[in-house]
C-alpha cells in the first residue's frame, strides 16, 4: 500500500508541475531578490493559492531571505508548512463523545456522500458501531445512494420519504443513535449552493435539531469541497462557515486539478483545519490531512 506521501505526490502531480517547474525555471542561476520573489508570488497565484495568501507567503519569504538566506525551495517549504498547524488530520480512533455526530455539508458533485461512505467504512474498520442519517430528502435517489454505502460498511441508516423534513430526520437519527448505543452518527445533508438562502437555513435547522437531542452535537461539522473549483471553493467555504461554524474541511478531487494550491488559501483565510484529502475513488484514497507531508509532496523535485 502506498504511504501518504506517495499518494499525495501522485494526486498533486498537476499542481506540482505548475509550481515546481515554474519556480525551478525562475530561480535558475538567480539570487533571491525582490524581482524573483515577485515571480514566485505570481506562480503561487496561478496555482490557485489566492492573491492574499500568495502575497503573505511572498512577504514571509522576504523576511526569511533577509534573516538567513538559503535555497529557494527550502525557504518556500518552510513558509508553506507554517500555514498548517500540526495534528489537524482526521483521526477515526478518537471519539471524545458517544455517539460522535458528524454533520457533512457541501454542494452537489463535491463528493459529499462518497466521503461519508468512506468515513463509515473507516470507522467500521476500527470496530465502531456506525449509523447514518439520510437528511438529503430533497434529491431523488440521494438516500438510496447513502443506503449502498451503509450496506458496505455494515451501518444502520435512519431515513424517510423524499420531501420529508430534514430536521426531523436528523432528530430521529440522533435519538436512534443514542438508544442503540452507536459510536458514530454520520449525517448526510442536501447538496446546496452556498448562495441558496433557503437551503442554508435548512442546514442550520438540522444543526439545531441534533443539538436538541444530544449535548454538543453535531461535534464535527465537515464541509466537502471540490478542489477543481479553485477560488470558488473559498467562496463556498466562507458561506458554509457562516452558517455552521465549521470544524473541518475535506478537500476532494485533488488528483484531477492543477488548483491544489487552494488548500493554502482555505487554511489561512478561513482559519478552519483541513481534515481530509480525497485523492481518487478507492477507500484508501481518502486520507487524513498532514500539512508537512502535503507541502513536501507538492514541492518534491524527485
Secondary structure, 3 states (H helix, E strand, C coil): CCCHHHHHHHHCHHHHHHHHHHHHHHHCCCCCCHHHHHHHHHHHHHCCCCHHHHHHHHHHHHHHHHHCCCCHHHHHHHHHHCCCCCCCCCCCCCCCCCCEEEEEECCCCCCHHHHHHHHHHHHHHCCCCEEEEEECCCCCCHHHHHHHHHHHHCCEEECCCCCCCHHHHHHHHHHHHHHCCCCEEEEEECCCCCCCHHHHHHHHHHHHHHHHHCCCCCCEEEEEEEHHHCHHHHHHHHHHHHHHCCCEEEEECHHHCCCCCHHHHHHHHHCCCEEEEECCCCHHHEEECCHHHHHHHHHCCC
